[in-house]
């Protein structure tokens, strides 16, 4: 994860955005009031989907069962 100041981000925003997209590495923009994180859109979508799945009890149970089965050397069932 890269970090930059707000002043640098204001002056170099196009380059920071391009770098974040190209490297898929988050960029933290630090201000006196706090920080924000710039994330490539595809990665953001994946994170939101993962959080959504983890909040759904059926999906989470299924995921945990699959992990346990894989640890025991079993192959996951096809859907």
C-alpha positions in Angstrom: 0.0 0.0 0.0 1.3 3.4 -1.0 0.8 6.6 0.9 0.8 10.2 -0.1 -0.1 13.6 1.3 -3.1 15.5 0.2 -0.9 18.2 -1.3 0.9 15.7 -3.4 -2.4 14.0 -4.4 -3.9 17.3 -5.5 -0.9 18.0 -7.8 -0.5 14.5 -9.1 -4.0 13.0 -9.1 -4.0 11.7 -12.7 -0.7 9.9 -12.1 -1.8 8.5 -8.8 -5.0 7.2 -10.3 -3.1 5.7 -13.2 -0.6 4.0 -10.9 -3.4 2.7 -8.6 -5.2 1.2 -11.6 -2.0 -0.2 -13.2 -0.5 -1.8 -10.1 -3.8 -2.6 -8.3 -2.1 -1.4 -5.2 -4.1 0.8 -2.8 -3.0 4.4 -2.3 -3.7 6.1 1.1 -4.2 9.9 0.9 -3.3 11.3 4.3 -4.7 14.6 5.5 -4.7 16.4 8.9 -8.3 15.3 9.4 -7.7 11.6 8.6 -7.0 9.4 5.7 -8.8 7.9 2.7 -7.9 5.0 0.5 -7.9 5.0 -3.3 -8.7 1.5 -4.7 -8.9 0.2 -8.2 -12.6 -0.4 -9.1 -12.4 -4.1 -9.8 -10.7 -4.7 -6.4 -13.3 -2.6 -4.7 -16.1 -4.6 -6.3 -14.5 -7.8 -5.2 -14.1 -6.5 -1.6 -17.8 -5.4 -1.5 -18.9 -8.8 -2.8 -16.8 -10.7 -0.3 -18.2 -8.6 2.6 -21.7 -9.2 1.3 -21.1 -13.0 1.2 -19.6 -13.0 4.7 -22.6 -11.2 6.1 -25.0 -13.8 4.6 -25.1 -16.7 7.2 -25.8 -19.4 4.5 -23.0 -18.2 2.3 -20.6 -18.0 5.2 -21.5 -21.5 6.4 -21.0 -22.9 3.0 -17.7 -21.2 2.6 -16.5 -22.5 6.0 -17.6 -26.0 5.1 -15.7 -25.9 1.8 -12.6 -24.7 3.6 -12.8 -27.6 6.1 -13.4 -30.1 3.3 -10.4 -28.8 1.4 -8.2 -29.1 4.5 -9.2 -32.7 4.7 -8.2 -33.3 1.1 -11.8 -33.4 -0.3 -12.7 -31.7 -3.5 -15.5 -29.2 -3.4 -18.7 -30.3 -5.0 -19.6 -28.8 -8.3 -22.6 -26.5 -8.5 
